[in-house]
């Protein structure tokens, strides 16, 4: 009886794993720390044309590959793309990336070039993100940066003595298209919040939010956007123009 019960339990577990494996295979994953792949995507080109297919995003190289119906690959850089949406299956979770003109974070520079940013929300203050990679020796020596990005071990397991991490780098796009680098997320956001900074501090404290957690940062900016009035918006743009 015991053997029969064990066999039935094993069979049930095997059936469960078999059922969920195809779904797991359709989620986004990282074939390398700076390479993400999705089973479905929509790419809107600068020409206005739209392409659909599985998407691979090479973050460090700023290149996306799209698999065409005939199995061939098409590659695009930010200069060729307006935006693209990568989607997991069957959950349908979507990730939106936009090609934006950026000064590469160089203060007082007039030179800008098209660059991919992940868009985290929609509103007057648009929170956008890039990644930075930090590599740390597993034996405990000092970490070093590889231009890089904060890493989730659920996505990538490096097979070497180096432990890789991905760090989210946050930015805010203002209504006029200007991109503000959030070097210190809390401090720089409060500067943008202007006269509503005190109200925002109270909101963050009451809801126990953290400027260290991506979904919390999105919630904070979304709340600020919901409170905005036209006068507030003009103040924010004026502050950054100084």
N, C-alpha and C positions, 0 to 999 in steps of 0.2 A: 504493500500500500504506500509506504514511504517512497519507494523508488518511482511508483507511478505518479505520485504527487510532484516529486522533483522533476520528472520528465515533462509533466504538463506545465509546470512553472517555467522550465527552460524553453519549451516550445512557445509559450505566450510571450516571453521576453524576446525571443528571436523574431517573432512576428512583429512585435512592436518596433524593434530596431530596423527591420526590413521596411516597415511602413514609413518611418521618419527619415531614413537615410536620403531618399530622393529629395525630401524637403530641405534637409540640411545642406545638400549639395547645391541648392538654388539660392542659398543665402550669400551675402557678400563675404569675401575672404581675402586675405593678403597672401600672395605668393612670395612676396618679399616685404620688408618692413615699409617700404615706400611705394608698393604696388598693390592697388586694390582692384578686385574683379567683381562684376555683378552680372547676373544672368540675363538682365533686360535693361535696355536704356533707350533714351530719346535724345538725339543731338540736333540742336537747331544751329545751322551754320550762319556765318556772317552774310551769306548770299540770300538767306531766307529759306533755303532748302532744309528739309528735315530727314534724318536718317534714324532707323530703328535697328537695334540688335544688341547682343551682349557687349559690355563695355569693360575695358581694362584701362585704369588710370595710373600712369607713371608720374607720381607726384614730383619727384626731384627733377625729372626731365621736362615736366610741363607738357606732356603728350597724352592724348587719349587714343586708344585703338578700338575700333568698332568692327565686329565680325559681321560680314555681309551674308545674305542668304546663300550665296554660292560657296561660302566657306572662306573667302578671301578677306583680308584685313584692310581697313582704311585708317589712316593716321591723321590726327589733327592737332594743331597747336592753338593756343589762345587767340592768335590773330585770325584764325579761320572760324572761330566759334562764338556765338552769342551766349549760349548757355547749354548745359546738358543735365539731364535727370537720369540718375542710375537707380534701379529698383530691385529690391529683393523679391523673391518668390518663395512660397505663396503668400507671405505676410503683406506684400504690397508696400512695405516701407520704402520711402523714396528719399534720395539724397540729391540736393540741387547744387550745382556748381555754375558760377557765372564768370565770364571773362570780363575783367574790369581793368581800366587804365590805372596803373599804380606807379608811384615814384620809388618803389622798392624800399620804402621806409626811410629814405634819405631826406632829412630835413632841409628845407630851403632849396630843393632841387626841382627844376622845371621839366626834367626828363621823365617821361612815363611810358610804360609799355604794357600791352595786354597780359594779364596774369589771371590764373584760375584761383577763385576763392570759393569755399563752401558757404552757402547761404543758410543761416540758422533760423532766421525769422523773417517776417515781412512787416514793414512799418516805417515811420519817419526816421527812426534810428534803426538801421539794418545791421544786425550783428553778423559778421562774416568771419571765417576762420581759415587758417592754413596750419600746416604741421611743421614741427621741428624735431629732428631726431637727436637723441642723446644716447651715447653708448657708454656703458659702464662695465669695467672688468669684473667678472663674477668673483674674483679673488679679493675684491674690495678696494682696488686702487681708484684714483680719482677719475670721475667721468670726463668725457670730452664730447664736444658737440660736432655733429656732422651736418651743419646747416639745417638743422633739422627739425625732427618732429616728435607726443606722449603716447605711449604704446600700450595696447591692451593685449595681454597674453592670450586672450580668447581667439585672437585673430592670427597671431604669428608666433611660432616657437623657433627661434634661431638655434641651429644645431652647432653651436660653437661655444667657446669660453666667454664670449661677450653677451651680456644681457642688453637688449635694445629697448629703449623706451621712446614713446611718442609724446611730445608736448604740444598741446594746443596753443596756437598763437592767435589772439583775438584782435579784431579790428571792428570799427564802426564806420559804415558808409552813411554820410549825411545826405539830406535831401538834394543837395546840389551836386552829388556824385563824389565829393571829396572823401578820401579814406583816412581815418584817424587810427593810428596805431595805439593799442592799449598795452603799453609797456608794463604798467602797474594797473591791473584790471580794476580794482576797487577805486583807487585814487583817480584814475583817468575817467572812469564812468561818472564819478561824483562831480568831476569838473564839467562834464557834458550835461549832467542833470541840472546844473545851475541853481536857480532859486528853489528847485524841488529836491535838492540833495538831502535836506533834513527829513523830508517826507519819505524819501527812498530809504534812508538809513533805518527809519522806524519800521518800514515795510519789511525790510530784510531781517531785522531783529525779530519781529513778531512771527515771521514765517520760518525762522531758523534756516535761512538760505546761506549758501556759501559761494564766494567768488572763485572758489577752486573747482567747483563742479560744473561741467558744461551745461547741463539742463537747468541748473539753478541760475546761471548767468543769463540764459535765454529767458527764463521766467522774470528776472529782474528787469531786463530791457523791455520785455513785452508789457509789464505793468507800467513802466514809465511812459511808453508809447500810448497806452490807454488813457493816461492822465493828461496828455499833451493838449495844449491849446495853440492857436496860431501864434500868439505872442511868445510862447515858450519856444516854439520852433525857430522863430526869427532870432531869439536870444542865443540859441545853440549855434546857429550858423555864424552869427556875429562874433561869438567867442573864439571860434576856430579861425576866423578871418584876421584876428588881431596878430 
